[in-house]
Amino acid sequence: MIKRIAITGPESTGKSRLAEELAKHYNSVWVPEYAREYLKNINREYNYDDVLQIAKGQIERENKQAEKTNNILFCDTDFTVTKIWCDFKYKQCHDWINEQFLAHQYDLYLLCSTDLPWEPDSLRENPNEREELFQIYLKVLKSAGLPYVIVNGIEEQRTKSAIDSIDKLILLSN
């Protein structure tokens, strides 16, 4: 049975890079963040209902990638991200996302800290709220009783921190 690792956290905390590096390290696959693809293709401002479509597209891609591995699946983004994004931006969240957040859990959540510098791009929105959002992620993961570790450090340090946590998970499950 495969292990699913969610790489989660606020914007511009190195989630995509970390997912790709971990997949290489473990000779496995990763699921890119679907929101980027979706938002680049809609040619308009996104809205509340788009977040639901993004969540559904993300899990669809995750399930397809799961068929391509027999060990670990690294997911750049999960229902934690879409739940917090929806709640933070719209002060409400789709029932389906909330239900999936509770039902579709991962073996480990790597919560990326905000110790990396902000890198602006056309899809990022909250440069001044990253620490506030990090605390929301922490609270949500804790209150749901989900297995998480905080991943921090720059470049190789961050990757090594994640690898150490994943290796412990693998060791404990054998």
Backbone as numpy.savetxt, mean C-alpha at the origin, in Angstrom:
# Nx Ny Nz CAx CAy CAz Cx Cy Cz
1.09 -21.98 -0.09 0.25 -20.80 -0.09 1.14 -19.54 -0.09
0.75 -18.58 -0.87 1.58 -17.38 -0.98 1.34 -16.43 0.20
2.35 -15.67 0.49 2.25 -14.59 1.48 1.95 -13.31 0.72
1.02 -12.54 1.24 0.71 -11.24 0.64 1.22 -10.15 1.58
2.05 -9.29 1.01 2.63 -8.19 1.77 2.09 -6.89 1.19
1.44 -6.09 2.02 0.94 -4.78 1.60 1.97 -3.72 1.94
2.31 -2.91 0.95 3.19 -1.77 1.17 2.28 -0.56 1.18
2.15 0.06 2.34 1.14 1.08 2.54 1.74 2.32 3.17
0.96 3.38 3.18 1.41 4.63 3.79 1.05 5.83 2.94
1.36 7.02 3.45 1.03 8.25 2.74 1.77 8.38 1.41
1.41 9.41 0.67 2.04 9.69 -0.62 3.53 9.97 -0.45
4.28 9.63 -1.48 5.69 9.97 -1.57 6.51 9.42 -0.40
6.24 8.15 -0.07 7.02 7.50 0.99 7.77 6.28 0.46
7.90 6.18 -0.85 8.73 5.14 -1.44 8.06 3.79 -1.61
6.74 3.75 -1.63 6.03 2.47 -1.72 6.33 1.72 -3.02
6.24 2.40 -4.14 6.44 1.73 -5.43 7.86 1.19 -5.57
8.81 2.02 -5.22 10.21 1.58 -5.31 10.46 0.39 -4.40
9.94 0.46 -3.18 10.13 -0.62 -2.23 9.49 -1.92 -2.72
8.28 -1.84 -3.25 7.60 -3.03 -3.77 8.43 -3.68 -4.87
8.93 -2.87 -5.77 9.73 -3.40 -6.88 11.04 -4.02 -6.37
11.71 -3.36 -5.45 12.97 -3.88 -4.91 12.75 -5.19 -4.14
11.68 -5.27 -3.39 11.40 -6.49 -2.63 11.06 -7.65 -3.56
10.31 -7.38 -4.60 9.98 -8.43 -5.57 11.27 -8.97 -6.21
12.18 -8.08 -6.53 13.47 -8.52 -7.10 14.24 -9.36 -6.09
14.32 -8.87 -4.87 15.08 -9.57 -3.82 14.55 -10.99 -3.58
13.25 -11.14 -3.57 12.64 -12.44 -3.29 12.28 -13.21 -4.55
12.75 -12.72 -5.69 12.47 -13.38 -6.98 10.97 -13.64 -7.12
10.21 -12.59 -6.94 8.76 -12.71 -6.95 8.16 -11.61 -7.83
6.89 -11.33 -7.62 6.20 -10.31 -8.42 5.59 -9.25 -7.49
5.27 -8.12 -8.10 4.62 -7.06 -7.34 3.47 -6.48 -8.14
2.56 -5.83 -7.43 1.38 -5.22 -8.03 1.56 -3.71 -7.98
1.71 -3.06 -9.13 1.83 -1.60 -9.12 0.54 -0.93 -8.65
0.67 0.31 -8.24 -0.48 1.10 -7.79 -1.38 1.42 -8.98
-2.59 0.90 -8.97 -3.53 1.11 -10.07 -4.02 2.56 -10.16
-4.07 3.26 -9.05 -4.58 4.64 -9.06 -3.84 5.51 -10.06
-2.54 5.33 -10.18 -1.76 6.15 -11.13 -2.25 5.93 -12.56
-2.40 4.67 -12.93 -2.88 4.35 -14.28 -4.28 4.92 -14.51
-5.16 4.69 -13.56 -6.54 5.13 -13.67 -6.62 6.65 -13.80
-5.95 7.36 -12.91 -6.05 8.82 -12.90 -5.43 9.47 -14.13
-4.40 8.85 -14.66 -3.79 9.39 -15.89 -4.70 9.23 -17.09
-5.61 8.27 -17.03 -6.46 7.97 -18.18 -7.85 8.61 -18.15
-8.26 9.22 -17.05 -9.64 9.74 -17.02 -9.78 11.15 -17.59
-8.70 11.87 -17.71 -8.71 13.21 -18.33 -9.72 14.17 -17.71
-9.85 14.11 -16.41 -10.72 15.03 -15.66 -10.32 14.92 -14.19
-10.88 15.78 -13.37 -10.67 15.66 -11.93 -11.37 14.39 -11.44
-10.72 13.67 -10.57 -11.38 12.47 -10.04 -12.40 12.88 -8.98
-13.31 11.93 -8.67 -14.34 12.19 -7.67 -14.47 10.98 -6.73
-15.39 11.09 -5.82 -15.63 10.07 -4.80 -15.83 8.68 -5.42
-16.63 8.60 -6.47 -16.91 7.30 -7.10 -15.68 6.71 -7.79
-14.78 7.55 -8.23 -13.55 7.04 -8.85 -12.71 6.26 -7.85
-12.72 6.66 -6.59 -11.94 5.94 -5.59 -12.42 4.49 -5.48
-13.72 4.28 -5.59 -14.26 2.92 -5.58 -13.76 2.13 -6.79
-13.78 2.74 -7.96 -13.28 2.06 -9.17 -11.79 1.74 -9.05
-11.05 2.63 -8.44 -9.62 2.40 -8.23 -9.41 1.21 -7.30
-10.16 1.15 -6.22 -10.04 0.03 -5.27 -10.36 -1.30 -5.96
-11.40 -1.31 -6.78 -11.77 -2.54 -7.49 -10.71 -2.92 -8.52
-10.17 -1.94 -9.22 -9.12 -2.22 -10.19 -7.85 -2.72 -9.52
-7.54 -2.18 -8.35 -6.34 -2.59 -7.62 -6.44 -4.06 -7.22
-7.57 -4.46 -6.65 -7.71 -5.84 -6.20 -7.77 -6.80 -7.39
-8.34 -6.37 -8.49 -8.37 -7.21 -9.69 -6.94 -7.48 -10.17
-6.12 -6.45 -10.19 -4.72 -6.62 -10.61 -3.94 -7.46 -9.61
-4.24 -7.27 -8.34 -3.58 -8.06 -7.31 -3.89 -9.55 -7.49
-5.14 -9.87 -7.72 -5.51 -11.28 -7.89 -4.87 -11.89 -9.13
-4.74 -11.11 -10.20 -4.07 -11.61 -11.41 -2.59 -11.86 -11.15
-1.94 -10.95 -10.44 -0.52 -11.13 -10.14 -0.29 -12.30 -9.18
-1.25 -12.56 -8.31 -1.13 -13.68 -7.36 -1.01 -15.01 -8.09
-1.59 -15.09 -9.28 -1.49 -16.32 -10.07 -0.09 -16.54 -10.62
0.74 -15.51 -10.61 2.07 -15.58 -11.21 3.18 -15.89 -10.21
2.84 -16.09 -8.96 3.87 -16.35 -7.96 3.49 -17.54 -7.10
4.48 -18.12 -6.50 4.21 -19.21 -5.56 4.84 -18.94 -4.20
5.35 -17.72 -4.01 5.93 -17.44 -2.70 5.37 -16.17 -2.05
5.77 -15.00 -2.53 5.34 -13.76 -1.91 4.83 -12.80 -2.97
3.71 -12.15 -2.68 3.17 -11.12 -3.56 3.28 -9.78 -2.84
3.95 -8.84 -3.48 4.13 -7.50 -2.92 3.13 -6.55 -3.56
2.34 -5.90 -2.73 1.26 -5.05 -3.22 1.53 -3.59 -2.89
1.82 -2.81 -3.93 2.01 -1.37 -3.77 0.63 -0.75 -3.70
0.15 -0.62 -2.48 -1.17 -0.07 -2.18 -2.13 -1.21 -1.86
-3.07 -0.91 -1.00 -4.05 -1.89 -0.53 -5.30 -1.13 -0.12
-6.24 -1.83 0.48 -7.49 -1.18 0.89 -7.27 -0.15 2.00
-6.19 -0.26 2.75 -5.89 0.76 3.75 -5.74 2.12 3.07
-5.03 2.13 1.95 -4.79 3.38 1.22 -6.09 3.97 0.70
-6.91 3.15 0.03 -8.15 3.69 -0.53 -9.13 4.10 0.56
-9.16 3.35 1.66 -10.03 3.70 2.79 -9.62 5.05 3.37
-8.35 5.20 3.68 -7.88 6.44 4.30 -8.00 7.61 3.32
-7.67 7.38 2.07 -7.79 8.42 1.04 -9.23 8.93 0.97
-10.17 8.00 0.89 -11.59 8.35 0.78 -12.05 9.10 2.05
-11.74 8.55 3.21 -12.14 9.18 4.47 -11.53 10.58 4.61
-10.26 10.71 4.26 -9.56 11.98 4.44 -10.08 13.05 3.47
-10.24 12.67 2.22 -10.64 13.65 1.20 -12.15 13.95 1.22
-12.96 12.91 1.43 -14.42 13.07 1.29 -15.18 12.96 2.61
-14.46 12.66 3.70 -15.09 12.51 5.03 -16.12 11.39 5.06
-15.98 10.45 4.14 -16.82 9.25 4.08 -16.10 8.23 3.20
-16.53 6.99 3.30 -15.91 5.95 2.48 -16.99 4.97 2.03
-16.80 4.44 0.84 -17.74 3.46 0.29 -17.81 2.23 1.20
-19.02 1.72 1.39 -19.19 0.51 2.21 -18.34 -0.63 1.68
-18.27 -0.79 0.35 -17.52 -1.89 -0.24 -16.04 -1.81 0.14
-15.46 -0.63 0.13 -14.05 -0.48 0.51 -13.87 -0.82 1.98
-14.75 -0.33 2.84 -14.67 -0.65 4.27 -14.79 -2.15 4.52
-15.71 -2.79 3.81 -15.89 -4.25 3.96 -14.65 -4.99 3.49
-14.10 -4.59 2.36 -12.91 -5.26 1.83 -11.69 -5.02 2.71
-11.60 -3.85 3.29 -10.50 -3.55 4.20 -10.48 -4.57 5.34
-11.64 -4.91 5.85 -11.71 -5.88 6.95 -11.58 -7.32 6.48
-12.09 -7.61 5.30 -12.12 -9.00 4.81 -10.83 -9.42 4.11
-10.22 -8.53 3.37 -9.06 -8.87 2.54 -7.79 -8.41 3.26
-7.29 -9.27 4.12 -6.13 -8.88 4.91 -4.86 -9.53 4.39
-3.76 -8.96 4.80 -2.44 -9.36 4.32 -1.67 -10.01 5.46
-0.65 -10.76 5.08 0.19 -11.41 6.10 1.04 -10.40 6.84
1.36 -9.30 6.16 2.15 -8.24 6.79 1.89 -6.93 6.05
1.80 -5.87 6.82 1.67 -4.52 6.26 2.97 -3.79 6.54
3.62 -3.31 5.50 4.82 -2.48 5.65 4.36 -1.03 5.56
4.34 -0.36 6.69 3.89 1.03 6.75 5.09 1.94 6.54
5.13 2.59 5.39 6.27 3.44 5.03 6.18 4.78 5.74
7.26 5.11 6.44 7.28 6.36 7.20 7.53 7.55 6.27
7.38 8.72 6.83 7.50 9.96 6.05 8.91 10.55 6.13
9.91 9.72 6.40 11.27 10.24 6.53 11.98 10.45 5.19
11.30 10.17 4.09 11.84 10.49 2.76 11.36 11.88 2.36
12.16 12.61 1.59 11.69 13.92 1.13 10.51 13.80 0.18
9.62 14.76 0.24 8.48 14.84 -0.66 8.98 14.99 -2.09
8.43 14.18 -3.00 8.74 14.31 -4.42 7.45 14.67 -5.14
7.33 15.92 -5.58 6.09 16.33 -6.24 5.89 15.65 -7.58
4.66 15.35 -7.89 4.28 14.94 -9.24 2.82 15.34 -9.44
2.33 15.19 -10.64 1.00 15.72 -10.97 -0.14 15.02 -10.25
0.10 13.85 -9.66 -0.98 13.10 -9.01 -0.96 13.22 -7.48
0.06 13.80 -6.93 0.16 13.89 -5.47 -0.50 15.17 -4.97
-1.15 15.06 -3.80 -1.99 16.16 -3.32 -1.65 16.71 -1.93
-1.00 15.95 -1.09 -0.94 16.31 0.32 0.48 16.45 0.88
1.29 17.36 0.35 2.66 17.46 0.85 2.74 17.89 2.31
1.77 18.65 2.78 1.83 19.17 4.15 1.07 18.31 5.15
0.42 17.27 4.68 -0.36 16.42 5.58 0.23 15.02 5.73
1.44 14.81 5.24 1.99 13.44 5.27 2.10 12.89 6.69
2.58 13.67 7.63 2.73 13.16 9.00 1.36 12.91 9.63
0.42 13.79 9.39 -0.95 13.58 9.87 -1.52 12.29 9.27
-1.32 12.10 7.98 -1.81 10.88 7.33 -1.09 9.64 7.85
0.21 9.74 8.10 0.95 8.61 8.67 0.33 8.19 10.00
-0.01 9.16 10.84 -0.62 8.84 12.13 -2.00 8.19 11.95
-2.72 8.59 10.92 -4.01 7.96 10.62 -3.78 6.51 10.20
-2.80 6.26 9.34 -2.48 4.89 8.93 -2.15 4.05 10.16
-1.31 4.58 11.02 -0.90 3.87 12.22 -2.11 3.52 13.08
-2.99 4.48 13.28 -4.19 4.26 14.10 -5.10 3.21 13.46
-5.31 3.29 12.15 -6.19 2.34 11.46 -5.63 0.92 11.56
-4.34 0.75 11.31 -3.73 -0.58 11.38 -3.79 -1.14 12.80
-3.46 -0.30 13.79 -3.51 -0.73 15.19 -4.92 -1.12 15.61
-5.89 -0.25 15.32 -7.26 -0.51 15.78 -7.87 -1.73 15.12
-7.42 -2.06 13.91 -7.92 -3.27 13.24 -7.14 -4.51 13.66
-6.09 -4.33 14.46 -5.29 -5.46 14.92 -4.50 -6.14 13.81
-4.08 -5.37 12.82 -3.37 -5.95 11.67 -1.87 -6.01 11.92
-1.21 -7.04 11.39 0.24 -7.18 11.59 1.01 -6.18 10.72
1.66 -5.24 11.37 2.37 -4.21 10.61 3.74 -3.94 11.23
4.61 -3.41 10.42 5.88 -2.86 10.89 6.07 -1.53 10.19
6.71 -0.61 10.88 7.04 0.67 10.28 8.38 0.53 9.58
8.41 0.94 8.33 9.63 0.85 7.53 10.15 2.27 7.34
11.40 2.48 7.76 11.98 3.80 7.56 13.42 3.67 7.10
14.05 4.79 6.90 15.41 4.80 6.38 15.42 5.20 4.92
16.58 5.56 4.45 16.73 6.03 3.08 17.33 4.92 2.22
16.75 4.74 1.05 17.20 3.80 0.02 17.46 2.41 0.58
18.73 1.97 0.63 19.03 0.59 1.04 18.60 0.31 2.47
18.66 1.33 3.34 18.23 1.13 4.73 16.76 0.73 4.79
15.96 1.40 3.99 14.51 1.13 3.98 14.26 -0.28 3.47
14.93 -0.64 2.40 14.76 -1.98 1.84 15.22 -3.04 2.83
16.36 -2.81 3.48 16.88 -3.78 4.45 15.92 -3.92 5.63
15.36 -2.82 6.09 14.40 -2.86 7.18 13.20 -3.73 6.80
12.71 -3.57 5.58 11.58 -4.37 5.10 11.96 -5.84 4.98
13.13 -6.11 4.42 13.59 -7.50 4.25 13.71 -8.19 5.60
14.27 -7.51 6.59 14.40 -8.10 7.92 13.03 -8.49 8.48
12.04 -7.64 8.31 10.69 -7.93 8.81 10.05 -9.09 8.05
10.24 -9.12 6.74 9.67 -10.21 5.93 10.35 -11.53 6.26
11.66 -11.51 6.44 12.38 -12.74 6.80 11.88 -13.29 8.13
11.59 -12.42 9.08 11.03 -12.88 10.37 9.67 -13.53 10.16
8.85 -12.93 9.31 7.53 -13.49 9.00 7.67 -14.88 8.39
8.57 -15.01 7.44 8.79 -16.30 6.77 9.29 -17.33 7.78
10.23 -16.94 8.61 10.79 -17.84 9.62 9.71 -18.29 10.60
8.86 -17.38 11.03 7.80 -17.72 11.97 6.74 -18.63 11.37
6.54 -18.54 10.06 5.49 -19.35 9.44 5.98 -20.72 8.98
7.27 -20.98 9.10 7.81 -22.30 8.71 7.88 -23.24 9.89
